[in-house]
Amino acid sequence: FENFGGESQMELDAPDGVADVPLPPDYVIRPVSLFAWKPSFDLAQRVVPETVKKFRPVEPGRFKQPAILRPLLPLIFRAMGSRPHVFEARRTADNLLVARLGANVRLRSGGMNALNITMDPAHGAIAPALLAFLLRVAVDRAPGRRIEMSLPHWQRAMIDAALQAGFV
């Protein structure tokens, strides 16, 4: 048996507000299309540890949505009562993608919001700012809901930021 990693399932009770954690000026966060799979794939190829890739290879099929789903996904999300918001964080000096951020927010009463973050561990110092940004998206668009997030153990800086923000 070889241990190749693990995930932390994290949860935050419905926050009233979000701490203001500014993003350093040499980084920028921009919205991106839900279907822009290639940057996420490239980021994962670059940052996922080799020990994890050995058992869970980084393959295009894990990132690319089938063409048939493109027109259906908005209808599926509407039927589920949720809406995805996808962003990327880049270093401005060289346009390097350092994180991919997602918030699936609930549009109807009940339910919870879900966050998804993949971050280059070499840029761990900005983890609190990235998480605060994504929390603000969830709280502003769907307030009063529990927030869930799953983070791989190799995303230590983001796990630490989540614990600092009150996730358990």
GROMACS elastic network, one bead per residue, 0.5 to 0.9 nm:
[ bonds ]
;  ai    aj funct       b0    kb
    3     6     6  0.81899   500
    3    51     6  0.86822   500
    4    51     6  0.55288   500
    4    52     6  0.52944   500
    4    53     6  0.87057   500
    4    54     6  0.81778   500
    4    55     6  0.72416   500
    5    51     6  0.78170   500
    5    52     6  0.63682   500
    5   152     6  0.71980   500
    5   153     6  0.63275   500
    5   154     6  0.73136   500
    6   151     6  0.85124   500
    6   152     6  0.57047   500
    6   153     6  0.55103   500
    6   154     6  0.81647   500
    7   150     6  0.63957   500
    7   151     6  0.53303   500
    7   153     6  0.53566   500
    7   154     6  0.85631   500
    8   149     6  0.82302   500
    8   150     6  0.55845   500
    8   151     6  0.52473   500
    8   152     6  0.61991   500
    8   153     6  0.65846   500
    8   159     6  0.79553   500
    9   148     6  0.74508   500
    9   149     6  0.60862   500
    9   151     6  0.66456   500
    9   152     6  0.88489   500
    9   168     6  0.83645   500
   10   147     6  0.83809   500
   10   148     6  0.57505   500
   10   149     6  0.51572   500
   10   150     6  0.58949   500
   10   151     6  0.76731   500
   10   159     6  0.86264   500
   10   162     6  0.79414   500
   10   163     6  0.86164   500
   10   167     6  0.58742   500
   10   168     6  0.54297   500
   11   146     6  0.71261   500
   11   147     6  0.57072   500
   11   149     6  0.63541   500
   11   150     6  0.86563   500
   11   166     6  0.85018   500
   11   167     6  0.51749   500
   11   168     6  0.54502   500
   12    15     6  0.72362   500
   12   145     6  0.89484   500
   12   146     6  0.57622   500
   12   147     6  0.51033   500
   12   148     6  0.64413   500
   12   149     6  0.86421   500
   12   162     6  0.88268   500
   12   165     6  0.84322   500
   12   166     6  0.63039   500
   12   168     6  0.65002   500
   13   144     6  0.86118   500
   13   145     6  0.71379   500
   13   147     6  0.64947   500
   13   148     6  0.88311   500
   13   166     6  0.84138   500
   13   167     6  0.78361   500
   14    17     6  0.89587   500
   14   112     6  0.87101   500
   14   139     6  0.82639   500
   14   143     6  0.73804   500
   14   144     6  0.50091   500
   14   147     6  0.66466   500
   15    18     6  0.71388   500
   15   135     6  0.89513   500
   15   139     6  0.73404   500
   15   143     6  0.78882   500
   15   144     6  0.68288   500
   15   145     6  0.76147   500
   15   146     6  0.76023   500
   15   147     6  0.84594   500
   16   139     6  0.78900   500
   16   143     6  0.77948   500
   16   144     6  0.72175   500
   17   135     6  0.88191   500
   17   136     6  0.77550   500
   17   139     6  0.71585   500
   17   140     6  0.87935   500
   17   143     6  0.89704   500
   18    21     6  0.87236   500
   18   132     6  0.64707   500
   18   133     6  0.85848   500
   18   135     6  0.66785   500
   18   136     6  0.60365   500
   18   139     6  0.78074   500
   18   165     6  0.84005   500
   19   132     6  0.66324   500
   19   136     6  0.87128   500
   19   165     6  0.80310   500
   20   129     6  0.80907   500
   20   132     6  0.69137   500
   20   133     6  0.84863   500
   21   128     6  0.66921   500
   21   130     6  0.84000   500
   21   131     6  0.88056   500
   21   132     6  0.61581   500
   21   133     6  0.79069   500
   22    25     6  0.85481   500
   22   128     6  0.87536   500
   22   129     6  0.57038   500
   22   130     6  0.87961   500
   22   132     6  0.84005   500
   22   133     6  0.85274   500
   23    26     6  0.82112   500
   23    27     6  0.66724   500
   23    28     6  0.75403   500
   23    29     6  0.86109   500
   23   126     6  0.67796   500
   23   128     6  0.85984   500
   23   129     6  0.51755   500
   23   130     6  0.72035   500
   23   133     6  0.85112   500
   24    27     6  0.58447   500
   24    28     6  0.82792   500
   24   126     6  0.73653   500
   24   129     6  0.81553   500
   25    28     6  0.73971   500
   25    92     6  0.83968   500
   26    90     6  0.86115   500
   26    91     6  0.58856   500
   26    92     6  0.53824   500
   26    93     6  0.68316   500
   27    89     6  0.67722   500
   27    90     6  0.55641   500
   27    92     6  0.53089   500
   27    93     6  0.82351   500
   27    95     6  0.87932   500
   27    98     6  0.89601   500
   27   126     6  0.87874   500
   28    88     6  0.82336   500
   28    89     6  0.55686   500
   28    90     6  0.54495   500
   28    91     6  0.65069   500
   28    92     6  0.65233   500
   29    87     6  0.65262   500
   29    88     6  0.55956   500
   29    90     6  0.65216   500
   29   130     6  0.84010   500
   29   133     6  0.88159   500
   30    86     6  0.85802   500
   30    87     6  0.53815   500
   30    88     6  0.55333   500
   30    89     6  0.65511   500
   30    90     6  0.82597   500
   31    85     6  0.75476   500
   31    86     6  0.57916   500
   31    88     6  0.64340   500
   32    35     6  0.83487   500
   32    36     6  0.69055   500
   32    85     6  0.82578   500
   32    86     6  0.56115   500
   32    87     6  0.51717   500
   32    88     6  0.66630   500
   33    36     6  0.52487   500
   33    37     6  0.85495   500
   33    85     6  0.84729   500
   33    86     6  0.65798   500
   33    87     6  0.80169   500
   34    37     6  0.75492   500
   34    84     6  0.76054   500
   34    85     6  0.75830   500
   34    86     6  0.60326   500
   34    87     6  0.87786   500
   34   102     6  0.89787   500
   35    38     6  0.88035   500
   35    63     6  0.88055   500
   35    64     6  0.72475   500
   35    65     6  0.66665   500
   35    70     6  0.76121   500
   36    39     6  0.67963   500
   36    40     6  0.76771   500
   36    63     6  0.88454   500
   36    64     6  0.80395   500
   37    40     6  0.54220   500
   37    41     6  0.62266   500
   37    42     6  0.87532   500
   37    60     6  0.81453   500
   37    63     6  0.53619   500
   37    64     6  0.52948   500
   37    65     6  0.76833   500
   38    41     6  0.50006   500
   38    42     6  0.60714   500
   38    43     6  0.85108   500
   38    60     6  0.78994   500
   38    63     6  0.75030   500
   38    64     6  0.76014   500
   39    42     6  0.50690   500
   39    43     6  0.60446   500
   39    44     6  0.85601   500
   39    88     6  0.88160   500
   39    97     6  0.75322   500
   39   100     6  0.83922   500
   40    43     6  0.50825   500
   40    44     6  0.61366   500
   40    45     6  0.85692   500
   40    63     6  0.70227   500
   40    88     6  0.88604   500
   40    97     6  0.87867   500
   40    99     6  0.83942   500
   40   100     6  0.65446   500
   40   118     6  0.83575   500
   41    44     6  0.51784   500
   41    45     6  0.61574   500
   41    46     6  0.86549   500
   41    58     6  0.72183   500
   41    59     6  0.74618   500
   41    60     6  0.64477   500
   41    62     6  0.82324   500
   41    63     6  0.61700   500
   41    64     6  0.84763   500
   42    45     6  0.50881   500
   42    46     6  0.62688   500
   42    47     6  0.87612   500
   42    97     6  0.89201   500
   43    46     6  0.51389   500
   43    47     6  0.61194   500
   43    48     6  0.81754   500
   43    97     6  0.68775   500
   43    98     6  0.73946   500
   43    99     6  0.75510   500
   43   100     6  0.81246   500
   43   118     6  0.81768   500
   43   119     6  0.81690   500
   43   120     6  0.75423   500
   44    47     6  0.52358   500
   44    48     6  0.53493   500
   44    58     6  0.66897   500
   44   118     6  0.77206   500
   44   119     6  0.87238   500
   44   120     6  0.85041   500
   45    48     6  0.61283   500
   45    49     6  0.87701   500
   45    53     6  0.85282   500
   45    57     6  0.88965   500
   45    58     6  0.60540   500
   45    59     6  0.85078   500
   46    49     6  0.83845   500
   46   120     6  0.80796   500
   47    50     6  0.88312   500
   47   118     6  0.88260   500
   47   119     6  0.77491   500
   47   120     6  0.55605   500
   47   121     6  0.71996   500
   47   122     6  0.86936   500
   48    51     6  0.84092   500
   48    52     6  0.66641   500
   48    53     6  0.66594   500
   48    58     6  0.81144   500
   48   120     6  0.83866   500
   48   154     6  0.80251   500
   49    52     6  0.53918   500
   49    53     6  0.63550   500
   49    54     6  0.87905   500
   49   154     6  0.76138   500
   50    54     6  0.60784   500
   50    55     6  0.89893   500
   50    57     6  0.89842   500
   51    54     6  0.53552   500
   51    55     6  0.72466   500
   51    56     6  0.88666   500
   52    55     6  0.56477   500
   52    56     6  0.58642   500
   52    57     6  0.74724   500
   53    58     6  0.61997   500
   54    57     6  0.59770   500
   56    59     6  0.87868   500
   58    61     6  0.86134   500
   58    62     6  0.73092   500
   58    63     6  0.88152   500
   59    62     6  0.58112   500
   59    63     6  0.74758   500
   60    63     6  0.53844   500
   60    64     6  0.58768   500
   61    64     6  0.53661   500
   61    65     6  0.76576   500
   61    66     6  0.86781   500
   62    65     6  0.82343   500
   64    67     6  0.87569   500
   65    68     6  0.82282   500
   65    69     6  0.65666   500
   65    70     6  0.72506   500
   66    69     6  0.55387   500
   66    70     6  0.71792   500
   67    70     6  0.55056   500
   67    71     6  0.81499   500
   68    71     6  0.68089   500
   68    72     6  0.72171   500
   69    73     6  0.56497   500
   69    74     6  0.89853   500
   70    73     6  0.57330   500
   70    74     6  0.78114   500
   71    74     6  0.67068   500
   71    75     6  0.76629   500
   72    75     6  0.53167   500
   72    76     6  0.61581   500
   72    77     6  0.87293   500
   73    77     6  0.60404   500
   73    78     6  0.84240   500
   74    77     6  0.51872   500
   74    78     6  0.61063   500
   74    79     6  0.85887   500
   74    83     6  0.81308   500
   75    78     6  0.50424   500
   75    79     6  0.60919   500
   75    80     6  0.85470   500
   76    79     6  0.51084   500
   76    80     6  0.61669   500
   76    81     6  0.85752   500
   76    82     6  0.88428   500
   77    80     6  0.50070   500
   77    81     6  0.60753   500
   77    82     6  0.52621   500
   77    83     6  0.58695   500
   77    84     6  0.78234   500
   78    82     6  0.60001   500
   78    83     6  0.70786   500
   78   107     6  0.84262   500
   79    82     6  0.78084   500
   80    83     6  0.86676   500
   80   106     6  0.85350   500
   80   107     6  0.88197   500
   80   108     6  0.88694   500
   81   105     6  0.85841   500
   81   106     6  0.59457   500
   81   107     6  0.51576   500
   81   108     6  0.55160   500
   81   109     6  0.87440   500
   82   104     6  0.64552   500
   82   105     6  0.53859   500
   82   107     6  0.50552   500
   82   108     6  0.73704   500
   82   113     6  0.86132   500
   83   103     6  0.81813   500
   83   104     6  0.55438   500
   83   105     6  0.53673   500
   83   106     6  0.65404   500
   83   107     6  0.69103   500
   84   102     6  0.69798   500
   84   103     6  0.57468   500
   84   105     6  0.63080   500
   84   106     6  0.89518   500
   85   101     6  0.82508   500
   85   102     6  0.56127   500
   85   103     6  0.51475   500
   85   104     6  0.62254   500
   85   105     6  0.77679   500
   85   137     6  0.81442   500
   85   138     6  0.89767   500
   86   100     6  0.75422   500
   86   101     6  0.57696   500
   86   103     6  0.65648   500
   86   104     6  0.85810   500
   87    99     6  0.84095   500
   87   100     6  0.59678   500
   87   102     6  0.62290   500
   87   103     6  0.87643   500
   87   134     6  0.88681   500
   88    97     6  0.69886   500
   88    98     6  0.76670   500
   88    99     6  0.56729   500
   88   101     6  0.58488   500
   88   102     6  0.86185   500
   89    96     6  0.84372   500
   89    97     6  0.60006   500
   89    98     6  0.56376   500
   89    99     6  0.50121   500
   89   100     6  0.63745   500
   89   101     6  0.77172   500
   89   119     6  0.88169   500
   89   130     6  0.79817   500
   90    93     6  0.88445   500
   90    94     6  0.83313   500
   90    95     6  0.54945   500
   90    96     6  0.52325   500
   90    98     6  0.53565   500
   90    99     6  0.70562   500
   91    94     6  0.62046   500
   91    95     6  0.52134   500
   91    96     6  0.52144   500
   91    97     6  0.66619   500
   91    98     6  0.68095   500
   92    96     6  0.73041   500
   93    96     6  0.79079   500
   95    98     6  0.89701   500
   97   100     6  0.78273   500
   97   119     6  0.89478   500
   97   120     6  0.83557   500
   98   118     6  0.84511   500
   98   119     6  0.58379   500
   98   120     6  0.52086   500
   98   121     6  0.85086   500
   98   122     6  0.84207   500
   98   123     6  0.68001   500
   99   117     6  0.69977   500
   99   118     6  0.54791   500
   99   120     6  0.61194   500
   99   123     6  0.87176   500
   99   130     6  0.83959   500
  100   116     6  0.80626   500
  100   117     6  0.57791   500
  100   118     6  0.53037   500
  100   119     6  0.65106   500
  101   115     6  0.76018   500
  101   116     6  0.58093   500
  101   118     6  0.66682   500
  101   119     6  0.83212   500
  101   130     6  0.79603   500
  101   131     6  0.86641   500
  101   134     6  0.71247   500
  102   114     6  0.81870   500
  102   115     6  0.56319   500
  102   117     6  0.63006   500
  102   134     6  0.73602   500
  103   113     6  0.71557   500
  103   114     6  0.57619   500
  103   116     6  0.63264   500
  103   117     6  0.87818   500
  103   134     6  0.66319   500
  103   135     6  0.82036   500
  103   137     6  0.72145   500
  103   138     6  0.63632   500
  104   112     6  0.88898   500
  104   113     6  0.57946   500
  104   114     6  0.51565   500
  104   115     6  0.63677   500
  104   116     6  0.83466   500
  104   138     6  0.76512   500
  105   112     6  0.73805   500
  105   114     6  0.66253   500
  105   115     6  0.85162   500
  105   137     6  0.84520   500
  105   138     6  0.58797   500
  105   139     6  0.86745   500
  105   141     6  0.69440   500
  105   142     6  0.59723   500
  106   109     6  0.75223   500
  106   110     6  0.78393   500
  106   111     6  0.66653   500
  106   112     6  0.63594   500
  106   113     6  0.58392   500
  106   114     6  0.87073   500
  106   138     6  0.85722   500
  106   141     6  0.81655   500
  106   142     6  0.58934   500
  106   143     6  0.89948   500
  106   145     6  0.83080   500
  107   110     6  0.89338   500
  107   141     6  0.80137   500
  107   142     6  0.65336   500
  108   111     6  0.79459   500
  108   142     6  0.85677   500
  110   145     6  0.73885   500
  111   145     6  0.68719   500
  111   146     6  0.77104   500
  112   142     6  0.87160   500
  112   144     6  0.87926   500
  112   145     6  0.51415   500
  112   147     6  0.57566   500
  112   148     6  0.72775   500
  113   138     6  0.65843   500
  113   139     6  0.86615   500
  113   142     6  0.74998   500
  113   145     6  0.64311   500
  113   146     6  0.62852   500
  113   148     6  0.63609   500
  113   149     6  0.87852   500
  114   138     6  0.81704   500
  114   146     6  0.85207   500
  114   147     6  0.55610   500
  114   149     6  0.57871   500
  114   150     6  0.87931   500
  115   134     6  0.73462   500
  115   135     6  0.80032   500
  115   138     6  0.81473   500
  115   147     6  0.71971   500
  115   148     6  0.62692   500
  115   149     6  0.50344   500
  115   150     6  0.77980   500
  116   134     6  0.89347   500
  116   148     6  0.88704   500
  116   149     6  0.61487   500
  116   150     6  0.70030   500
  116   151     6  0.78199   500
  117   130     6  0.86724   500
  117   131     6  0.82304   500
  117   134     6  0.89103   500
  117   149     6  0.83347   500
  117   150     6  0.84834   500
  117   151     6  0.74671   500
  117   158     6  0.82646   500
  118   151     6  0.81695   500
  118   152     6  0.88984   500
  118   155     6  0.77539   500
  118   158     6  0.88604   500
  119   122     6  0.84717   500
  119   123     6  0.74531   500
  119   124     6  0.76238   500
  119   127     6  0.78858   500
  119   155     6  0.70781   500
  119   157     6  0.89571   500
  119   158     6  0.77723   500
  120   123     6  0.56732   500
  120   124     6  0.70833   500
  120   155     6  0.81155   500
  121   124     6  0.50417   500
  121   125     6  0.87017   500
  121   127     6  0.89861   500
  121   154     6  0.79532   500
  121   155     6  0.64140   500
  121   156     6  0.77195   500
  121   157     6  0.69853   500
  121   158     6  0.85621   500
  122   125     6  0.82098   500
  123   126     6  0.61145   500
  123   127     6  0.75131   500
  123   157     6  0.87281   500
  124   127     6  0.52474   500
  124   128     6  0.84729   500
  124   155     6  0.84329   500
  124   156     6  0.81542   500
  124   157     6  0.51118   500
  124   158     6  0.70614   500
  125   128     6  0.73833   500
  125   129     6  0.85398   500
  125   157     6  0.73705   500
  126   129     6  0.53736   500
  126   130     6  0.62499   500
  126   131     6  0.86905   500
  126   157     6  0.86923   500
  126   158     6  0.88869   500
  127   130     6  0.51470   500
  127   131     6  0.60925   500
  127   132     6  0.85149   500
  127   157     6  0.61714   500
  127   158     6  0.52651   500
  127   159     6  0.87510   500
  127   160     6  0.84916   500
  127   161     6  0.60932   500
  127   162     6  0.87026   500
  128   131     6  0.52149   500
  128   132     6  0.60556   500
  128   133     6  0.85917   500
  128   157     6  0.83653   500
  128   158     6  0.71990   500
  128   160     6  0.84697   500
  128   162     6  0.76136   500
  128   164     6  0.82672   500
  128   165     6  0.80691   500
  129   132     6  0.50734   500
  129   133     6  0.61376   500
  129   134     6  0.86894   500
  129   161     6  0.86962   500
  130   133     6  0.51601   500
  130   134     6  0.63299   500
  130   135     6  0.86218   500
  130   158     6  0.87662   500
  131   134     6  0.51426   500
  131   135     6  0.60046   500
  131   136     6  0.84656   500
  131   158     6  0.76330   500
  131   161     6  0.71620   500
  131   162     6  0.72042   500
  131   165     6  0.83691   500
  132   135     6  0.50474   500
  132   136     6  0.60575   500
  132   137     6  0.86731   500
  132   161     6  0.89977   500
  132   165     6  0.80714   500
  133   136     6  0.51531   500
  133   137     6  0.64425   500
  133   138     6  0.89339   500
  134   137     6  0.50416   500
  134   138     6  0.64119   500
  134   139     6  0.86710   500
  135   138     6  0.51210   500
  135   139     6  0.60098   500
  135   140     6  0.83359   500
  135   147     6  0.84162   500
  136   139     6  0.51128   500
  136   140     6  0.57282   500
  136   141     6  0.82545   500
  137   140     6  0.53752   500
  137   141     6  0.60608   500
  137   142     6  0.82264   500
  138   141     6  0.54236   500
  138   142     6  0.56430   500
  138   143     6  0.70205   500
  138   145     6  0.87641   500
  138   147     6  0.80693   500
  139   142     6  0.52988   500
  139   144     6  0.72619   500
  139   145     6  0.78235   500
  139   147     6  0.89815   500
  140   143     6  0.59497   500
  142   145     6  0.68848   500
  143   146     6  0.88703   500
  147   167     6  0.86367   500
  148   167     6  0.85393   500
  149   167     6  0.89000   500
  151   154     6  0.82333   500
  151   155     6  0.65377   500
  151   156     6  0.86385   500
  151   158     6  0.77497   500
  151   159     6  0.68338   500
  152   155     6  0.56334   500
  152   156     6  0.80827   500
  152   159     6  0.84893   500
  153   156     6  0.59494   500
  153   159     6  0.76665   500
  154   157     6  0.85261   500
  154   159     6  0.89906   500
  155   158     6  0.55315   500
  155   159     6  0.63156   500
  155   160     6  0.88059   500
  156   159     6  0.50292   500
  156   160     6  0.61276   500
  156   161     6  0.85756   500
  157   160     6  0.51143   500
  157   161     6  0.61877   500
  157   162     6  0.86412   500
  158   162     6  0.60670   500
  158   163     6  0.85829   500
  159   162     6  0.50384   500
  159   163     6  0.62388   500
  159   164     6  0.86232   500
  159   167     6  0.88724   500
  160   163     6  0.51416   500
  160   164     6  0.62045   500
  160   165     6  0.86427   500
  161   164     6  0.50205   500
  161   165     6  0.61788   500
  161   166     6  0.88027   500
  161   167     6  0.88179   500
  162   166     6  0.64371   500
  162   167     6  0.53206   500
  162   168     6  0.80115   500
  163   166     6  0.51797   500
  163   168     6  0.63179   500
  164   167     6  0.72959   500
